[in-house]
Amino acid sequence: MWPLSFWLAPAYTAASAPVAALFAIMTKVGVYTVLRLWTLLFSAHAGASALFGADVLIYGGLATIAFGTFALLATQRLGRLASFSTVVSAGTLLAAIGFAQATLTAGALFYLVSSTLAVSALFLLVELVERSRQAPAVVSADEADEVPVQLEPLQTERDVNLDDEQRVVIGKVIPAAMAFLSLSFVACAVLIAGLPPLSGFLAKFAMLSALVDPLGLRNAATSSSITPAAWSVLALIIGSGLVSMIALSRAGIRSFWAPQDRLDPRLRVVECVPIALLLAVCVLLTVRADPVMRYAQAAADTLHDPAQYIEAVMSARPVPAPAANAAIGHETAQP
């Protein structure tokens, strides 16, 4: 949470790609820990301590979203973009937790899984994309000796299909490695920005629906039932998604679209499989969104009503230590 997140972007950017991807997961584990402890100790049924610290979570989350959003616009490095995307998603989750609404928490749990997978995949992509950008260009002897052909005033249909360097524009073969990187980057950008049709959009839509309709009354929800804090979170979620799309599109154009003389990157299967698996899980979340949301709703209901959990813990019979069991068995065996 801002301003305690000052260390996150430099640390995540300096880490290697697999470590940064694991860090992104650990950040969301911390957010879930906040959710678990806060709903257990300060739930609506906690008496005088009910909802203690809710304003801190809401407004701290708002500040975190705003900080991460401005940072996304201020940076162009892929590693820092992924780091600040983690900050934005963490702020969104913290703000959603503070409202203490089971429906909103269910959407937040869905968003937690989707954003974690997307940011982890983006961290794994960073090293591969940077490797492709840093690959030196090799010019063959035939290309070095080739003299540029001057275009005539009346170009033929064949000449129209050439760019400024007399290279074919339409019908050019896209290398498999570059196609994999670019398509994976587009998928990560769509997931992080919350655009349809992937799971990032479904998660944000679930949270926005809960903010607009806090009581779950689809036909009776009015603007008077929405608090200013809810309006602020709603605006920042939409605004951060727009800024994320702008920042990631800018990075994607610079990395994949801009004309650059470079070699095609060499990728190993072991480097591509984790990225493909993470994105495949996001696609599975999209296809199976209904059962996942029902599971998230059941988990949220249990979190916000911890009586059943407390009763299960308090009614459990203590299990003796192994040494105690051995001592009891030895005494029983003696005549």
C-alpha positions as CSV (number, residue, x, y, z in Angstrom):
1,M,0.0,0.0,0.0
2,W,1.3,3.5,-0.9
3,P,3.6,4.9,0.4
4,L,5.0,1.7,1.7
5,S,5.4,0.3,-1.9
6,F,8.4,2.5,-2.7
7,W,10.6,-0.6,-2.8
8,L,8.5,-2.7,-5.0
9,A,9.2,-1.5,-8.5
10,P,13.1,-1.3,-8.1
11,A,13.2,-4.8,-6.4
12,Y,10.9,-6.5,-8.9
13,T,12.7,-4.9,-11.9
14,A,16.1,-6.0,-10.6
15,A,15.0,-9.6,-10.0
16,S,15.3,-12.2,-12.7
17,A,12.1,-13.1,-14.6
18,P,11.1,-16.3,-12.7
19,V,11.8,-14.6,-9.3
20,A,9.8,-11.5,-10.3
21,A,6.9,-13.7,-11.4
22,L,7.0,-15.5,-8.0
23,F,7.2,-12.0,-6.2
24,A,3.9,-11.0,-8.0
25,I,2.3,-14.1,-6.6
26,M,3.6,-13.4,-3.1
27,T,2.3,-9.9,-3.2
28,K,-1.2,-11.2,-3.7
29,V,-0.7,-13.8,-0.9
30,G,-0.1,-10.7,1.3
31,V,-3.3,-9.2,0.1
32,Y,-5.2,-12.4,0.8
33,T,-3.6,-12.5,4.3
34,V,-5.0,-9.0,5.0
35,L,-8.5,-10.1,3.7
36,R,-8.4,-13.3,5.9
37,L,-7.3,-11.6,9.1
38,W,-9.5,-8.5,8.7
39,T,-12.7,-10.4,8.0
40,L,-11.9,-12.8,10.9
41,L,-11.0,-10.2,13.6
42,F,-13.0,-7.2,12.4
43,S,-16.1,-8.6,10.7
44,A,-19.5,-7.0,11.0
45,H,-20.2,-9.3,13.9
46,A,-17.1,-8.3,15.9
47,G,-19.0,-5.9,18.2
48,A,-17.1,-2.7,19.1
49,S,-14.3,-3.8,16.8
50,A,-16.6,-4.3,13.7
51,L,-15.0,-3.0,10.5
52,F,-12.1,-1.5,12.3
53,G,-9.6,0.0,9.7
54,A,-12.1,-0.1,6.8
55,D,-11.4,3.5,5.9
56,V,-7.6,2.8,5.9
57,L,-8.1,0.0,3.5
58,I,-10.4,2.0,1.2
59,Y,-8.5,5.2,1.0
60,G,-5.1,3.6,1.2
61,G,-6.2,1.4,-1.8
62,L,-7.4,4.5,-3.6
63,A,-4.0,6.2,-3.1
64,T,-2.2,3.0,-4.2
65,I,-4.3,2.8,-7.4
66,A,-3.6,6.5,-8.2
67,F,0.1,6.2,-7.5
68,G,0.4,3.1,-9.7
69,T,-1.6,4.7,-12.5
70,F,0.6,7.8,-12.7
71,A,3.7,5.6,-12.5
72,L,2.5,3.6,-15.5
73,L,2.4,6.7,-17.5
74,A,5.8,7.9,-16.4
75,T,7.7,4.7,-17.3
76,Q,8.4,2.9,-20.6
77,R,10.5,0.0,-19.4
78,L,8.6,-3.3,-19.5
79,G,9.9,-4.5,-16.2
80,R,8.7,-1.3,-14.4
81,L,5.3,-1.5,-16.3
82,A,4.8,-5.0,-14.9
83,S,5.8,-3.8,-11.4
84,F,3.5,-0.9,-11.3
85,S,0.7,-3.1,-12.7
86,T,1.2,-5.2,-9.6
87,V,0.8,-2.0,-7.5
88,V,-2.4,-1.1,-9.2
89,S,-3.9,-4.5,-8.8
90,A,-2.9,-4.6,-5.1
91,G,-4.5,-1.2,-4.5
92,T,-7.7,-2.4,-6.3
93,L,-7.9,-5.4,-4.0
94,L,-7.3,-3.5,-0.8
95,A,-9.9,-0.9,-1.6
96,A,-12.4,-3.7,-2.5
97,I,-11.7,-5.4,0.8
98,G,-12.4,-2.3,2.8
99,F,-16.1,-2.2,1.8
100,A,-16.8,-5.4,3.6
101,Q,-19.3,-6.6,1.0
102,A,-19.5,-10.3,0.2
103,T,-20.4,-9.6,-3.5
104,L,-17.6,-7.2,-4.0
105,T,-15.1,-9.6,-2.2
106,A,-16.2,-12.3,-4.6
107,G,-15.3,-10.2,-7.6
108,A,-12.1,-9.2,-5.9
109,L,-11.1,-12.9,-5.4
110,F,-11.8,-13.5,-9.1
111,Y,-9.7,-10.5,-10.0
112,L,-6.9,-11.6,-7.6
113,V,-6.4,-14.8,-9.5
114,S,-6.7,-13.3,-13.0
115,S,-4.4,-10.3,-12.3
116,T,-1.8,-12.5,-10.6
117,L,-1.6,-14.9,-13.6
118,A,-1.4,-12.0,-16.1
119,V,1.3,-10.0,-14.3
120,S,3.3,-13.2,-13.7
121,A,3.1,-14.0,-17.4
122,L,4.2,-10.4,-18.2
123,F,7.2,-10.6,-16.0
124,L,8.2,-13.8,-17.8
125,L,7.8,-12.1,-21.1
126,V,10.0,-9.1,-20.2
127,E,13.3,-10.9,-20.5
128,L,12.3,-12.5,-23.8
129,V,11.2,-9.3,-25.3
130,E,14.3,-7.4,-24.2
131,R,16.4,-10.2,-25.6
132,S,14.7,-9.7,-29.0
133,R,15.2,-5.9,-28.9
134,Q,18.9,-6.3,-28.0
135,A,19.7,-8.8,-30.8
136,P,22.2,-7.3,-33.2
137,A,21.3,-6.9,-36.8
138,V,23.3,-9.0,-39.3
139,V,23.5,-7.9,-42.9
140,S,24.4,-10.4,-45.5
141,A,27.0,-9.6,-48.2
142,D,24.3,-9.6,-50.9
143,E,22.3,-7.0,-49.0
144,A,25.3,-4.9,-48.3
145,D,26.2,-4.7,-52.0
146,E,22.7,-4.1,-53.1
147,V,22.1,-0.7,-54.6
148,P,18.7,0.9,-53.7
149,V,16.4,1.1,-56.7
150,Q,14.9,4.5,-57.4
151,L,11.2,4.5,-57.9
152,E,9.8,5.8,-61.0
153,P,7.0,8.4,-60.9
154,L,4.5,5.8,-62.2
155,Q,4.8,2.9,-59.9
156,T,3.6,-0.6,-60.8
157,E,1.5,-2.7,-58.6
158,R,4.6,-4.7,-57.6
159,D,6.4,-1.5,-56.5
160,V,3.5,-0.4,-54.3
161,N,4.1,-3.5,-52.1
162,L,7.5,-2.1,-51.1
163,D,8.4,0.1,-48.2
164,D,11.0,2.8,-48.1
165,E,13.9,0.3,-48.0
166,Q,12.5,-1.7,-51.0
167,R,11.3,-4.6,-48.8
168,V,8.0,-6.4,-49.3
169,V,5.3,-5.1,-47.0
170,I,2.3,-7.4,-47.6
171,G,2.8,-11.1,-47.4
172,K,5.9,-10.9,-45.2
173,V,6.3,-14.0,-43.1
174,I,6.2,-13.4,-39.3
175,P,8.6,-15.6,-37.4
176,A,7.0,-18.0,-34.9
177,A,9.1,-16.7,-32.0
178,M,8.0,-13.1,-32.6
179,A,4.4,-14.1,-33.2
180,F,4.4,-15.9,-29.8
181,L,5.9,-12.9,-28.0
182,S,3.6,-10.4,-29.6
183,L,0.4,-12.4,-29.1
184,S,1.3,-13.2,-25.5
185,F,2.0,-9.5,-24.8
186,V,-1.3,-8.6,-26.3
187,A,-3.1,-11.1,-24.1
188,C,-1.3,-9.8,-21.0
189,A,-2.2,-6.2,-21.9
190,V,-5.9,-7.1,-22.4
191,L,-6.0,-9.0,-19.1
192,I,-4.3,-6.2,-17.1
193,A,-6.3,-3.4,-18.6
194,G,-9.5,-5.4,-18.1
195,L,-10.7,-5.4,-21.7
196,P,-13.1,-8.0,-23.0
197,P,-13.3,-10.8,-23.6
198,L,-10.8,-12.3,-21.2
199,S,-11.1,-12.9,-17.4
200,G,-9.7,-9.5,-16.5
201,F,-12.8,-7.8,-17.9
202,L,-15.1,-10.3,-16.1
203,A,-13.4,-9.7,-12.8
204,K,-13.6,-5.9,-13.1
205,F,-17.1,-6.0,-14.3
206,A,-18.1,-8.1,-11.2
207,M,-16.4,-5.6,-8.9
208,L,-18.0,-2.6,-10.7
209,S,-21.4,-4.2,-10.5
210,A,-21.0,-4.7,-6.8
211,L,-20.0,-1.1,-6.3
212,V,-22.9,0.3,-8.3
213,D,-25.4,-2.1,-6.6
214,P,-24.1,-2.7,-3.1
215,L,-27.3,-4.4,-1.8
216,G,-27.6,-6.8,-4.7
217,L,-30.9,-5.4,-5.8
218,R,-30.5,-5.1,-9.6
219,N,-33.7,-3.2,-10.2
220,A,-33.8,-1.1,-7.1
221,A,-30.2,0.2,-7.0
222,T,-30.1,4.0,-7.1
223,S,-27.3,6.5,-7.1
224,S,-28.2,7.6,-3.5
225,S,-27.1,4.2,-2.2
226,I,-23.6,4.6,-3.6
227,T,-21.1,6.3,-1.3
228,P,-18.5,8.8,-2.5
229,A,-15.8,6.2,-1.8
230,A,-17.5,3.7,-4.0
231,W,-17.7,6.3,-6.8
232,S,-14.0,7.0,-6.4
233,V,-13.0,3.4,-6.6
234,L,-15.2,2.9,-9.6
235,A,-13.7,5.9,-11.4
236,L,-10.1,4.8,-10.5
237,I,-10.7,1.2,-11.6
238,I,-11.9,2.4,-15.0
239,G,-9.2,5.1,-15.3
240,S,-6.4,2.7,-14.3
241,G,-7.6,0.3,-16.9
242,L,-7.5,3.0,-19.6
243,V,-4.0,4.1,-18.5
244,S,-2.7,0.6,-18.4
245,M,-3.9,0.0,-22.0
246,I,-2.2,3.3,-23.1
247,A,1.1,2.4,-21.4
248,L,1.2,-1.2,-22.5
249,S,0.2,-0.3,-26.1
250,R,3.0,2.3,-26.2
251,A,5.4,-0.4,-25.0
252,G,4.1,-2.9,-27.5
253,I,4.3,-0.6,-30.4
254,R,7.9,0.2,-29.5
255,S,8.8,-3.5,-29.1
256,F,6.9,-5.2,-31.9
257,W,5.5,-2.7,-34.4
258,A,8.2,-0.1,-34.9
259,P,10.5,-1.0,-37.8
260,Q,13.8,-2.3,-36.3
261,D,16.7,-4.1,-38.0
262,R,17.3,-7.0,-35.7
263,L,17.5,-10.8,-35.7
264,D,14.5,-12.9,-34.7
265,P,14.8,-14.0,-31.1
266,R,15.7,-17.6,-30.3
267,L,13.4,-19.0,-27.7
268,R,13.5,-22.3,-25.9
269,V,10.4,-24.4,-25.3
270,V,11.1,-24.3,-21.6
271,E,10.9,-20.5,-21.7
272,C,7.6,-20.5,-23.6
273,V,5.7,-23.2,-21.8
274,P,5.2,-21.3,-18.4
275,I,3.9,-18.2,-20.2
276,A,1.5,-20.3,-22.4
277,L,0.2,-22.2,-19.3
278,L,-0.5,-19.0,-17.3
279,L,-2.4,-17.4,-20.2
280,A,-4.2,-20.7,-20.8
281,V,-5.4,-20.7,-17.2
282,C,-6.7,-17.1,-17.8
283,V,-8.6,-18.4,-20.9
284,L,-10.0,-21.2,-18.8
285,L,-11.2,-18.7,-16.2
286,T,-13.0,-16.9,-19.0
287,V,-14.7,-20.0,-20.3
288,R,-15.5,-21.3,-16.9
289,A,-16.3,-18.0,-15.3
290,D,-19.7,-19.0,-13.9
291,P,-18.5,-21.9,-11.6
292,V,-15.5,-19.9,-10.6
293,M,-17.6,-16.9,-9.6
294,R,-20.0,-19.2,-7.7
295,Y,-17.0,-20.7,-5.8
296,A,-15.6,-17.2,-5.2
297,Q,-19.0,-16.0,-3.9
298,A,-19.2,-19.0,-1.5
299,A,-15.7,-18.2,-0.3
300,A,-16.6,-14.6,0.2
301,D,-19.7,-15.4,2.2
302,T,-17.7,-17.6,4.5
303,L,-15.0,-15.0,4.9
304,H,-17.6,-12.3,5.9
305,D,-19.4,-14.6,8.3
306,P,-16.6,-16.3,10.2
307,A,-18.9,-17.9,12.9
308,Q,-18.8,-21.2,11.2
309,Y,-15.0,-21.2,11.0
310,I,-14.6,-20.1,14.6
311,E,-17.0,-22.8,15.8
312,A,-15.1,-25.4,13.8
313,V,-11.8,-24.3,15.3
314,M,-13.0,-24.0,18.9
315,S,-14.9,-27.4,18.8
316,A,-11.9,-29.3,17.4
317,R,-10.5,-31.9,19.9
318,P,-6.8,-31.3,20.6
319,V,-4.5,-34.0,19.3
320,P,-1.8,-35.1,21.7
321,A,1.8,-34.9,20.7
322,P,3.5,-38.1,19.5
323,A,5.7,-38.2,22.6
324,A,2.6,-38.1,24.8
325,N,0.9,-40.9,22.9
326,A,4.0,-43.0,23.2
327,A,4.1,-42.4,27.0
328,I,0.4,-43.2,27.4
329,G,0.9,-46.4,25.4
330,H,3.9,-47.4,27.5
331,E,2.0,-46.9,30.8
332,T,-0.9,-48.9,29.4
333,A,1.3,-51.8,28.4
334,Q,2.9,-52.1,31.9
335,P,1.1,-54.6,34.3
